[in-house]
C-alpha cells in the first residue's frame, strides 16, 4: 500500500484548491462533462450482496438493496478502511463517479461497497416501496450488515447529491451516539436543502436536468406499478410536469408524507447538521446548477467543528474537473482525490 500512499501524497498539491479544467469554468459544462466523460475501470469483478433494509410485515414483503462489493484479501480485510458509496437521484452503483471513486479507493487498499438505493440498478422487484431522500436508515442497515459479517474496524460513508443528503442525515441522526467503527462521512454536492434545490431544478436554465430526472422517475414508477399493481396507481403519473409535482403526487403519497413540502422538510439533512459528531467533509461548488445550500444551513455547517466545508467558485454538480497532469498521473478528478485524502486521514 505504500506506493499508492506515496502517489496520493504526490497528488496533494493538486487537491488543495480547485481550479477548473480549461474551457470548463461554466457550471453547466462541468456538470455535463462530469456526467458523460468515460472512466477507466480496473476493479476486480464485484461480489453481489443483497442486504435487507426493512423487514417484512403481514401486508408487505421485506425491502432489500443490492450492493456490489470489492473486498481486500481476507487476512487484512477487517483492518482496511471500508467505504460505502451512495449514488445520487436516478443513479446506481455503476454511476461514473461511483466507479471513479471505487478505483482510487481500491488502489489505496480500501474495501468498497457500491450501494444501490431501493429500486435502483434494476432492483425494483426487491422492494415494495419507492426510494426517497429520507431513507438514511438503509445506509445504516448496510453498514451494520457488513460490519457484523466481516468484523470491520473502520467504515466511511461517501454520498453524492441525494446520496450526500442520506449520509449526512444519518450522521446527524446518530449524533454523539455514532458507533466507533464509523470514522468519516463525506458529501459531494449534497442536496441537504431539498426544497430550494427542487425549486432550482424548475428554473428555465435547469429544465433539461429536471426533465431527465423526471422522465427516469416516471419510467421507474410505471415499472413499480406493473410489479406491484395493488400498491400503485400508474394513472397518478399522468400529467406530471415537475419534480415538485412528482414528489407531491407520488413520493409523498406512497412514502408517508402529507405533501412535497412535508417530505422536503422531514427528509432534509439540513435539520440535523448541528448534531453531526463524526469527522465530516462537504464539497460544494457555488456554480452548481441546482443544488442550493441555504445561508442557515451554511451557518450550521461552519459552526460545527466536526464538519470541514470546501466550497469552490466553480465545479458544477458532482463534477469538479480540474486540469489533468500526465507527468504525475493526476487525472483531474479533484473531488475524488480530495475525499480520498480526507478518508485516509481518518481511517
Buried (B, 14 or more C-beta within 10 A) or exposed (E): EEEBEEBBEEBEEBBEEBBBBEEBBBBBBBBBBBBEEEBEEEBEEBEEBEBBBBEEEEEBBBBBBBBBBBBBEEEEBBEBBBBBBBBBBBBBBBBBBBBBBBBBBBBBBBBBBBBBBBBBBEBBEBBBBBBBBBBBBBBBBBBBBBBEEBEBBBBBBBBBBBBBBBBBBBBBBBEEEBEEBBBBBBBBBBBBBBBBBBBBBBEEEBBEBBBEBBEEBBEBBEBBBEBBEEBBBBEBBEEBEBBBBBBBBBBBBBBEBEBBBBBBBBBBBBBBBBBBBBBBBBBBBEBBBBBBBBEEBBEBBEEBEBBBBBBBEBBBBBBBBBEBBEEEEBBBBBBBBBBBBBBBEBB
